[in-house]
Amino acid sequence: MSEAAGTEAKAITCSRNTCREIFTKTVCGTAQKSFKYIRYIDLPRVCVPNQIMGCSVIGLRLQKPEVEESGTGVNSLRAKGHCQIHMWYIREHGKETSVLQYPFNFDELLPLDNFNCPNTGNLEVRIITGKKPLVSASAMIENDRIKLDIELRICAELISETKLCVKVVPRP
């Protein structure tokens, strides 16, 4: 592509008079992964549901991610968090409705992709949910249990300070 533009890629040799160093923060590694969980909820005999009406996930809290290192450098990020699942259901043969609150915790490792980070010792990690937790399916199963299928996508960026060498062209 540089040939089409009529330029050539050349290595810049920096001397004090011809180059300037610029320090900036850059994304030097990314991680993203989708997770599917299955949770079984045992209900007390006094509130056996007849039908599940729907589920909602609220109060998502992500903890500060931890960098997991191996002998060769940074390998993955540990993502932890929790939220609350509210499940609405009908009981007593359609005479009453109730809400069950179920705490949901997760602790997952996200492998780093495209990791290229100078060893500055000053790493910053940003983490977000690419797909908020969602109860994709809920079902009543035997022995007064409820099965929940939960989906979640987590995305993270590893940010570090880096140095660029910029060639200074003197004015004519």
C-alpha positions as a Markdown table, in Angstrom:
| # | Residue | x | y | z |
|---|---|---|---|---|
| 1 | Met | 0.0 | 0.0 | 0.0 |
| 2 | Ser | 2.9 | 2.4 | 0.7 |
| 3 | Glu | 4.2 | 1.8 | -2.9 |
| 4 | Ala | 0.8 | 2.9 | -4.3 |
| 5 | Ala | 1.1 | 6.2 | -2.3 |
| 6 | Gly | 4.6 | 6.7 | -3.7 |
| 7 | Thr | 6.4 | 6.4 | -0.3 |
| 8 | Glu | 8.7 | 3.8 | 1.1 |
| 9 | Ala | 8.8 | 2.5 | 4.7 |
| 10 | Lys | 12.2 | 3.4 | 6.1 |
| 11 | Ala | 13.6 | 2.8 | 9.5 |
| 12 | Ile | 14.0 | 6.1 | 11.4 |
| 13 | Thr | 17.3 | 6.5 | 13.1 |
| 14 | Cys | 16.8 | 9.1 | 15.9 |
| 15 | Ser | 19.4 | 11.7 | 16.6 |
| 16 | Arg | 18.7 | 14.4 | 19.1 |
| 17 | Asn | 18.3 | 17.1 | 16.4 |
| 18 | Thr | 16.2 | 15.2 | 13.9 |
| 19 | Cys | 13.7 | 13.3 | 16.1 |
| 20 | Arg | 11.4 | 13.8 | 19.0 |
| 21 | Glu | 10.1 | 11.2 | 21.4 |
| 22 | Ile | 6.4 | 11.2 | 22.2 |
| 23 | Phe | 5.0 | 9.3 | 25.1 |
| 24 | Thr | 1.4 | 8.1 | 24.9 |
| 25 | Lys | -0.9 | 5.5 | 26.1 |
| 26 | Thr | -1.9 | 2.7 | 23.7 |
| 27 | Val | -3.9 | -0.5 | 23.7 |
| 28 | Cys | -1.3 | -3.2 | 23.7 |
| 29 | Gly | -3.5 | -6.2 | 24.3 |
| 30 | Thr | -7.1 | -7.2 | 23.9 |
| 31 | Ala | -9.3 | -10.0 | 25.3 |
| 32 | Gln | -12.9 | -11.0 | 24.7 |
| 33 | Lys | -14.8 | -14.2 | 25.4 |
| 34 | Ser | -18.4 | -15.3 | 25.5 |
| 35 | Phe | -19.6 | -17.5 | 28.4 |
| 36 | Lys | -22.6 | -19.7 | 28.9 |
| 37 | Tyr | -23.6 | -20.8 | 32.4 |
| 38 | Ile | -26.2 | -23.3 | 33.6 |
| 39 | Arg | -27.5 | -22.7 | 37.1 |
| 40 | Tyr | -30.0 | -24.9 | 39.0 |
| 41 | Ile | -32.1 | -23.3 | 41.7 |
| 42 | Asp | -33.6 | -25.5 | 44.5 |
| 43 | Leu | -36.8 | -24.0 | 45.7 |
| 44 | Pro | -38.4 | -24.5 | 49.1 |
| 45 | Arg | -41.6 | -26.5 | 49.1 |
| 46 | Val | -43.7 | -23.5 | 50.2 |
| 47 | Cys | -43.2 | -21.6 | 46.9 |
| 48 | Val | -43.3 | -24.2 | 44.1 |
| 49 | Pro | -43.9 | -22.3 | 40.8 |
| 50 | Asn | -46.5 | -23.5 | 38.3 |
| 51 | Gln | -45.0 | -21.4 | 35.5 |
| 52 | Ile | -42.0 | -19.1 | 34.9 |
| 53 | Met | -43.1 | -15.7 | 33.5 |
| 54 | Gly | -39.7 | -14.1 | 32.8 |
| 55 | Cys | -36.3 | -13.3 | 34.1 |
| 56 | Ser | -34.3 | -10.0 | 34.3 |
| 57 | Val | -30.7 | -9.4 | 35.2 |
| 58 | Ile | -29.9 | -6.3 | 37.3 |
| 59 | Gly | -27.1 | -4.7 | 39.3 |
| 60 | Leu | -24.1 | -5.9 | 37.3 |
| 61 | Arg | -20.9 | -5.0 | 39.0 |
| 62 | Leu | -17.5 | -5.7 | 37.6 |
| 63 | Gln | -14.5 | -5.9 | 39.9 |
| 64 | Lys | -11.1 | -4.6 | 38.9 |
| 65 | Pro | -9.5 | -7.1 | 36.6 |
| 66 | Glu | -6.3 | -8.9 | 37.5 |
| 67 | Val | -3.5 | -9.6 | 35.1 |
| 68 | Glu | -2.4 | -13.3 | 35.2 |
| 69 | Glu | 1.2 | -13.8 | 34.2 |
| 70 | Ser | 3.2 | -16.8 | 33.3 |
| 71 | Gly | 7.0 | -17.2 | 32.8 |
| 72 | Thr | 6.8 | -15.7 | 29.3 |
| 73 | Gly | 4.9 | -12.6 | 30.3 |
| 74 | Val | 1.2 | -11.6 | 30.5 |
| 75 | Asn | -1.1 | -14.4 | 29.3 |
| 76 | Ser | -4.6 | -13.6 | 30.4 |
| 77 | Leu | -6.9 | -11.3 | 32.4 |
| 78 | Arg | -9.1 | -12.5 | 35.3 |
| 79 | Ala | -12.6 | -11.0 | 35.1 |
| 80 | Lys | -14.8 | -11.2 | 38.2 |
| 81 | Gly | -18.2 | -9.8 | 38.9 |
| 82 | His | -21.7 | -10.3 | 40.2 |
| 83 | Cys | -25.3 | -9.4 | 39.5 |
| 84 | Gln | -28.8 | -10.3 | 40.6 |
| 85 | Ile | -31.3 | -12.4 | 38.6 |
| 86 | His | -35.0 | -11.7 | 39.2 |
| 87 | Met | -37.3 | -14.4 | 38.2 |
| 88 | Trp | -41.1 | -13.9 | 38.1 |
| 89 | Tyr | -43.2 | -16.9 | 38.4 |
| 90 | Ile | -46.9 | -18.0 | 39.0 |
| 91 | Arg | -47.7 | -20.2 | 41.9 |
| 92 | Glu | -50.7 | -21.7 | 43.6 |
| 93 | His | -52.3 | -22.6 | 40.2 |
| 94 | Gly | -52.3 | -19.1 | 38.9 |
| 95 | Lys | -53.6 | -17.4 | 42.0 |
| 96 | Glu | -50.4 | -15.6 | 43.0 |
| 97 | Thr | -47.2 | -14.3 | 41.4 |
| 98 | Ser | -43.9 | -13.9 | 43.1 |
| 99 | Val | -40.3 | -12.8 | 42.4 |
| 100 | Leu | -37.3 | -14.9 | 43.2 |
| 101 | Gln | -34.0 | -13.1 | 43.6 |
| 102 | Tyr | -30.9 | -15.2 | 42.8 |
| 103 | Pro | -27.3 | -13.9 | 43.2 |
| 104 | Phe | -25.1 | -14.7 | 40.2 |
| 105 | Asn | -21.2 | -14.5 | 40.5 |
| 106 | Phe | -18.6 | -15.2 | 37.8 |
| 107 | Asp | -14.8 | -15.5 | 37.8 |
| 108 | Glu | -13.3 | -16.1 | 34.4 |
| 109 | Leu | -9.9 | -16.0 | 32.6 |
| 110 | Leu | -9.8 | -14.2 | 29.3 |
| 111 | Pro | -6.8 | -15.0 | 27.1 |
| 112 | Leu | -5.0 | -12.0 | 25.6 |
| 113 | Asp | -5.0 | -11.6 | 21.9 |
| 114 | Asn | -2.5 | -9.5 | 19.9 |
| 115 | Phe | -0.4 | -8.8 | 23.0 |
| 116 | Asn | 2.5 | -6.5 | 22.2 |
| 117 | Cys | 3.3 | -4.4 | 25.2 |
| 118 | Pro | 6.6 | -2.7 | 26.2 |
| 119 | Asn | 7.6 | -3.5 | 29.7 |
| 120 | Thr | 7.0 | -0.2 | 31.4 |
| 121 | Gly | 5.6 | -1.7 | 34.5 |
| 122 | Asn | 2.6 | 0.7 | 34.4 |
| 123 | Leu | -0.4 | -1.3 | 33.0 |
| 124 | Glu | -4.0 | -0.2 | 33.0 |
| 125 | Val | -6.9 | -2.6 | 32.3 |
| 126 | Arg | -10.3 | -1.7 | 31.1 |
| 127 | Ile | -13.1 | -4.2 | 31.2 |
| 128 | Ile | -16.7 | -4.0 | 29.9 |
| 129 | Thr | -19.5 | -6.4 | 29.1 |
| 130 | Gly | -19.8 | -6.8 | 25.3 |
| 131 | Lys | -23.1 | -8.5 | 25.9 |
| 132 | Lys | -24.8 | -7.9 | 29.2 |
| 133 | Pro | -25.8 | -11.0 | 31.2 |
| 134 | Leu | -29.0 | -12.4 | 29.8 |
| 135 | Val | -31.1 | -15.4 | 30.9 |
| 136 | Ser | -31.5 | -17.0 | 27.5 |
| 137 | Ala | -33.7 | -19.9 | 28.8 |
| 138 | Ser | -35.5 | -20.8 | 32.0 |
| 139 | Ala | -37.3 | -24.1 | 32.7 |
| 140 | Met | -39.0 | -25.9 | 35.6 |
| 141 | Ile | -37.5 | -29.4 | 36.0 |
| 142 | Glu | -38.1 | -32.3 | 38.4 |
| 143 | Asn | -37.8 | -32.0 | 42.2 |
| 144 | Asp | -39.0 | -28.4 | 42.4 |
| 145 | Arg | -35.9 | -27.1 | 40.6 |
| 146 | Ile | -35.5 | -24.3 | 38.1 |
| 147 | Lys | -32.8 | -24.4 | 35.4 |
| 148 | Leu | -31.4 | -21.1 | 34.1 |
| 149 | Asp | -29.2 | -20.7 | 31.0 |
| 150 | Ile | -27.2 | -17.5 | 31.3 |
| 151 | Glu | -25.1 | -15.8 | 28.6 |
| 152 | Leu | -22.4 | -13.2 | 29.1 |
| 153 | Arg | -19.7 | -11.6 | 26.9 |
| 154 | Ile | -16.7 | -9.9 | 28.4 |
| 155 | Cys | -14.3 | -7.6 | 26.6 |
| 156 | Ala | -11.1 | -6.1 | 28.0 |
| 157 | Glu | -8.2 | -3.9 | 26.9 |
| 158 | Leu | -4.7 | -3.8 | 28.4 |
| 159 | Ile | -3.3 | -0.3 | 28.1 |
| 160 | Ser | 0.4 | 0.7 | 28.5 |
| 161 | Glu | 2.5 | 3.8 | 28.1 |
| 162 | Thr | 4.6 | 3.6 | 24.9 |
| 163 | Lys | 7.2 | 5.8 | 23.2 |
| 164 | Leu | 7.1 | 6.9 | 19.6 |
| 165 | Cys | 10.0 | 8.4 | 17.7 |
| 166 | Val | 8.8 | 11.1 | 15.3 |
| 167 | Lys | 11.2 | 12.5 | 12.7 |
| 168 | Val | 11.3 | 16.3 | 12.6 |
| 169 | Val | 11.7 | 17.8 | 9.2 |
| 170 | Pro | 13.4 | 21.3 | 9.4 |
| 171 | Arg | 11.7 | 24.1 | 7.6 |
| 172 | Pro | 13.4 | 25.3 | 4.4 |
